[in-house]
Amino acid sequence: MAIGQLKVEPRNDAEVGRLLAMARTRLADARLAGASPEGRFMVFQCLSHTVNWQAARWRVLDAAHQKRNLAEYEGVLDVEESAIKELCALTGELIADVAKLVQPAKPKP
């Protein structure tokens, strides 16, 4: 395999299900207004090739990821409530779109 190329692996529905369950739990936690902003500001990575989203949506998630990484190194996370709400909305949409990928196809009438 050449450098910079990904090896194709078969889909593991059990693993995807476990990761989706974890994402749903983290999203529920992030929606708790009483939790600290640091605890609500999610960071995650996913392959943009998995879900066919527009680049603008990925940029929001990537910017949040970079901001969280910077906060980990500098010890300060300045995040607005509106950013947390936007991330929660995008994360919910991402979870739903990924879940659709592993649902069995419905038979055509």
C-alpha distance (Angstrom), angle and dihedral (degrees) to the residues before:
residue distance angle dihedral
M1 . . .
A2 3.79 . .
I3 3.77 122.1 .
G4 3.79 112.9 -88.9
Q5 3.79 95.0 25.1
L6 3.76 124.7 114.2
K7 3.75 121.8 -133.7
V8 3.79 112.6 -125.5
E9 3.78 111.4 -119.9
P10 3.80 127.4 -172.6
R11 3.77 114.8 -104.7
N12 3.78 114.6 -97.0
D13 3.81 106.0 -152.5
A14 3.81 93.1 -169.9
E15 3.80 91.3 54.5
V16 3.80 92.3 45.6
G17 3.81 89.4 49.7
R18 3.81 91.2 50.7
L19 3.81 91.9 49.3
L20 3.81 92.1 47.2
A21 3.81 90.5 50.9
M22 3.80 90.2 50.6
A23 3.82 90.7 48.2
R24 3.82 90.9 50.8
T25 3.81 90.6 51.0
R26 3.80 92.5 49.2
L27 3.80 90.4 47.2
A28 3.81 91.3 51.5
D29 3.82 88.7 50.6
A30 3.81 91.4 48.5
R31 3.80 90.2 54.0
L32 3.82 92.0 58.2
A33 3.78 104.1 106.7
G34 3.82 91.7 -160.1
A35 3.80 93.4 61.0
S36 3.79 120.9 93.2
P37 3.81 117.7 -91.6
E38 3.82 88.0 -118.3
G39 3.79 89.6 56.9
R40 3.78 93.0 46.2
F41 3.80 97.2 46.4
M42 3.78 101.8 90.6
V43 3.74 126.5 -152.3
F44 3.75 124.0 -166.0
Q45 3.73 141.6 139.8
C46 3.74 130.2 -136.1
L47 3.74 135.3 167.4
S48 3.75 113.3 -95.8
H49 3.80 88.2 -146.8
T50 3.80 91.2 64.5
V51 3.79 95.7 67.9
N52 3.78 121.9 28.6
W53 3.80 98.3 -128.8
Q54 3.78 127.8 154.4
A55 3.80 115.7 -96.9
A56 3.82 92.2 -114.0
R57 3.80 91.3 64.5
W58 3.80 91.8 50.6
R59 3.81 90.6 48.4
V60 3.82 90.7 58.7
L61 3.80 90.8 52.0
D62 3.80 92.6 43.9
A63 3.81 92.4 49.7
A64 3.80 89.7 51.6
H65 3.80 90.2 49.2
Q66 3.80 91.5 51.6
K67 3.80 91.8 46.8
R68 3.81 91.2 51.1
N69 3.82 91.6 48.7
L70 3.80 90.5 50.5
A71 3.80 89.9 49.7
E72 3.80 90.6 52.1
Y73 3.81 90.5 55.5
E74 3.80 98.3 39.3
G75 3.80 98.7 34.3
V76 3.79 95.8 -129.5
L77 3.78 126.6 101.1
D78 3.78 115.7 -175.6
V79 3.77 105.8 -175.8
E80 3.77 129.1 157.7
E81 3.78 124.4 -133.3
S82 3.81 89.3 -119.5
A83 3.82 90.2 59.3
I84 3.80 91.2 51.3
K85 3.81 90.8 49.7
E86 3.82 91.2 49.0
L87 3.81 90.9 50.0
C88 3.79 91.3 48.0
A89 3.81 90.6 52.2
L90 3.81 93.3 47.3
T91 3.79 91.6 45.3
G92 3.79 91.5 51.7
E93 3.80 89.7 51.2
L94 3.80 91.5 47.1
I95 3.81 92.0 50.6
A96 3.80 90.5 50.0
D97 3.81 92.9 48.1
V98 3.81 93.4 48.4
A99 3.81 91.1 46.1
K100 3.81 88.8 55.7
L101 3.80 89.1 58.2
V102 3.80 92.9 61.8
Q103 3.79 99.1 39.7
P104 3.78 113.9 106.5
A105 3.78 113.4 -104.8
K106 3.79 113.7 -99.7
P107 3.79 113.6 -119.5
K108 3.77 114.8 -109.1
P109 3.83 115.3 -115.6
